[in-house]
Amino acid sequence: MDLVQLRYFVQVVDLRSFTKAAAALHIAQPAITRQMHLLEDELGVQLLYRHSRGAEPTEAGRQLRMGAQAIFRLLEQTRADVIASSAVVSGSLRIGFPPSMGDLLLGDVIGTFRARHPNVELSLQEGYSHAMRDALLGDRLDLAFITGHDTNPLLMTTHLYDEQIWLMEPPAASGKPQRKKRYRLTDVASRDLIQPSRTNTLRQMLDDQAARQKLALKVVVEAEALHLIKDLVRRGVGSHLSPYSAVVRGIERGAFVGGPVDGLSVSRFLVRRVDRPVSLALTRFQEILTARLAEIHQTARGAVVLPGAGDGRRARSRGA
């Protein structure tokens, strides 16, 4: 098995045709057919179903394609790292993040990273923790931010910080910024809430914490998109529980009323595959991220606690 065979194979699978693959590669079709037979003989498995309309990968073929794509990506990243000096970072970086992190943290980090390393191609994907894990395991992401620790042996998790949960409520009639409030979970239980579905990590943690205190949260609307949730809160449909970074700016400028809920926080982790190399672009991104977190910690007045800086007494999410 060599790279030429793998490239031929991936082209056949992607185009579902030996004829189209041959045309795309500018080679004769018999040459591709022969290489596919050699590849199947070497591996001892059938990789492709041949039929009158073309070809389809078998289960073994789908596994080989996934591995081949990872190999090609590694080769491209290695090439970029070899060509680039430590001062010129190139290549690509695929990052996943939950909606609640975008407002306060990621915008600044991405902006700084792009200004310093314009030769890196960035791909950003927003989604909840379970989707981020699946994308990492499927090699569709290089790095992801998730809520809660993950124990999958293929994933390496680094604890970034703990973040307070805040309650966001409809704005005051005056529209002017209000003094930050503090809430207890009993206060929250009396509100109509707009929250994501029960597959969401934060929702699971909130329901569990309420049950431990023999309370029940009144979720009157389930919605996944944070911008829609905020719009519904603004219209007075209900209130919303979310991490500090997702709501603090709106509360500070008077778009909403709210503040922290005593005893509630989530743990944020940075996750990557253990069997993938750490590129230079990824290393530089993490350096900028660490610096930005330190700045936020200094200004968040206890709402964001870095590892080793808190007392560990707040309730934390435990998974997705």
Protein Blocks (a to p, Z undefined) as FASTA:
>chain_A
ZZklmmmmmmmmmnopaklmmmmnopafklmmmmmmmmmmmnopafbdcdfklpaddfkl
mmmmmmmmmmmmmmmmmmmmmmpcfklcgdjddddddfklmmmmmmmmmmmmmmmmmmbc
cddddddfklmmmmmmnopafbdcdehidfbfkbccddfbdcdddddddddfklpacddd
dddfklmmmpccddddfkbmklmmmmmmmmmnopacddfbdcfblklmmmmmmnopaccd
ddfklmmmmmmnopagcdddehiacdddddddfkbccdfklmmmmmmmmmmmmmmmmmnn
opaccehiagolaccdfbZZ
